[in-house]
């Protein structure tokens, strides 16, 4: 098995960063294929906390090459700051170690302003975006008026296109009650960014193809989660890219038959940030407890995450949508100390029982979860070194998940550190 895609099976923040970090020990390339700096991976290495928004977490391993694929939208200011901060920590970020697709699209200052201005205008029906300009940048990519990163390295053509594009953006910004922008200021900054990034810009599809031919191991790291997917998520409360495993192909330029396995990351409970339906949400002290114990605050915006019980109907749908054949279960330690636990195993909908998610938003708001109740455990799981030593109640919780999902669990994360990880089966 040489190419693996890792995908969140819920609404993001499943703890993918930690799992990718653990798996990276065994891989040669870690590749991002969608999203932008709306994502955030929190990693704890030797008790020090790192948050990365654009650069794959593989950067902390000296043997790994990190790639940002063409499907990612890049805010050059954020990327450069991330590179510089890593360098200050003594982490190598050379063009051999970090490769960025020249086709990736650029987040421009007007994308961020439009994102914020639109959310303000929508007011109560807002999406709850991260305000990083992600949606407006993807809109321009599809509308064929965006800027690929490579365009920042051709000053004359960049200038002419920028003037034309900005005219329309300023019209929109004024309509939304926001200040217009001046092209000269954007131009100067972005040409500087282009000069800085030029050595990192390469043909990612070709590099991946050659690596695969040499038998290198590739790990494609999804950002956000399955139900934030623009097509299959809880539209319109989604992000503006395809977050599903299939997009690992379009977002990097690898063909679908080159993918060997898709691993789904399942958090032991459910969270979501921003607006949108959430059938198992707990709006009481239990939700508050999970938020505090699990540190459930957005790593990009710091917003408190909405918390609820594990929803297996949702995860089973994610297994179908992504061809998931292996699972990693995260944050199981957060559930220690609870007397009773609940897992959603179906929905009540108009007097019937449903075992898949509804396809319309209206029905999503109407469904009521059917729960199975289980006994909790008291032990601190971060101190446990093997599956066998887990309390019997935790084992039952895990077995129910595996049985319902008909998919094997390979890894269980029992704490934020690299060492808090139980390996049940070997991937490589
Ligand atoms: P956008 O991606 O900033 O446009 O935000 C759209 C929706 O996706 C909002 O509900 C965000 O909170 C959510 N979102 C975007 N990125 C992430 C992520 O990395 N984790 C969890 N939610 C996210």
Boltz pocket constraint, residues with backbone or C-beta under 6 A from the ligand:
constraints:
  - pocket:
      binder: B
      contacts: [[A, 11], [A, 12], [A, 13], [A, 38], [A, 39], [A, 40], [A, 127], [A, 128], [A, 129], [A, 130], [A, 131], [A, 132], [A, 133], [A, 134], [A, 135], [A, 223], [A, 224], [A, 225], [A, 228], [A, 237], [A, 238], [A, 239], [A, 240], [A, 273], [A, 274], [A, 275]]
      max_distance: 6.0
